[in-house]
Amino acid sequence: MPDDLKRSKAGGRRILLLLASKLGYQTRSFAEAARRLGFAVVIGSDRCHQLEDPWADGAIPLHFDKPQEAAAQLAAAVRSHQSEMGAILALADRQTATAAQAARLLGLRYNSPESVDNCRSKLRQREVLHKGGLPVPDFFVFPLTEPLDAVLRRVSFPCVVKPLRLAASQGVIRANDSAEFIAAVERIARLLSSPDVQSTREADLDRLLVESYIPGAEVALEGLLDAGCLRVLALFDKPDPLEGPYFEESIYVTPSRLSSQDRQRIIQCAAGSARALGLTEGPLHAEFRVNDRGPWVLEIAPRPIGGLCSRVLRFGPERMFLEDLLIRNAMGIPGADSQREPDAAGVMMIPVPSSGILENVDGLAEALAVPGVSEIQITARLHDFIAAWPEGSSYLGFIFSSGGTPELAEAALRHAHRALRFRIAPRLPVAHPVSGQTLP
Ligand code: ADP
């Protein structure tokens, strides 16, 4: 039994269920925020329970690729405390289906299982939004077994090819002609057959989605749904052009510098998309492109912004973090209606210039001294391999800035980034110990 439950004294809805894959920074900060607010926390995770229990938190081991079974197992584990269960939160896409099923079993407020299923597959999401009359790119799906000359007859260029279920732009590639399309498909197919991806046991690793490429400025919206009503917590501009061929994120700055008309259209589009998908409760993260034809939906996800990025958002006079606000909202305690601070704020997900072993990071003190820079976190581990996009999915680290205008917040991030120097050594090909042949 999780330690928090052993200690939990009966009475009141005082237990928060947290579903997370990695027991990394984000999970820890949610758990700590909940405990600070006086709640007990039960974590459900699909990390290997036997090998990894770094905080001895007694997390319940679950297989998120089997949501019904995982939900039943979770409900059984907490059944004796059911009357004390206050809320359930899924921290990333992979856990939303289990959270929705478990919420039904435990009588907790959450999005319906159907609505989160509408978001889990990029194909399903496109189908539902298209049917609902929302602006999405033209799209079609094909199995990797289909001959590419037959697929090519259906493609218009430029297009974007992507896996159905990966996240963080992993495996998302723009192609401008047939040769680029064939190279992109081969590259994504290699990524999908890699042990790292196969071990996720995700469905749909044998099909790819093809979409028309939508030009325009990109924005991200962080919101909170309450009985189907959308409240916008922040709208971020992404000032670096994201034109491909790969789509590694870099800078997010809020508030958005788009016109108020564009911002209103984006918010309406987000609310309409959530409605069409059937989402009604809790955190919402959405991405859009905006051009002279208005906003286009790229992605809607019933979860908070990923990982460390949430630290860019501070609310109310006490500058509480997003985690605090989401927990207050889920548990129904005061403070959830706090507004984001009035100053601009920005975060840079530090790009990975090339794949290799991260040997050294220099210039940290200089970067931290840049006016407006509030924090720098290098999250990549020294002497570990880090993959650049499209194979990669994690950044070298994060730079945060705050204060003044969006222009100042953005300039501070760029200045600090220029001061940082990363030495990444190419990984040498490994010679096969017996044959002497070089392995890929
Ligand atoms: P993920 O969920 O893995 O982040 P997305 O489908 O949201 O994948 O795509 C990642 C990024 O790729 C987007 O933020 C955007 O920059 C770019 N992108 C994806 N689809 C398109 C498209 N149809 N047109 C233009 N850019 C796109």
Boltz pocket constraint, residues with backbone or C-beta under 6 A from the ligand:
constraints:
  - pocket:
      binder: B
      contacts: [[A, 122], [A, 137], [A, 160], [A, 162], [A, 166], [A, 167], [A, 168], [A, 169], [A, 170], [A, 172], [A, 211], [A, 212], [A, 213], [A, 214], [A, 215], [A, 218], [A, 242], [A, 247], [A, 287], [A, 289], [A, 298], [A, 299]]
      max_distance: 6.0
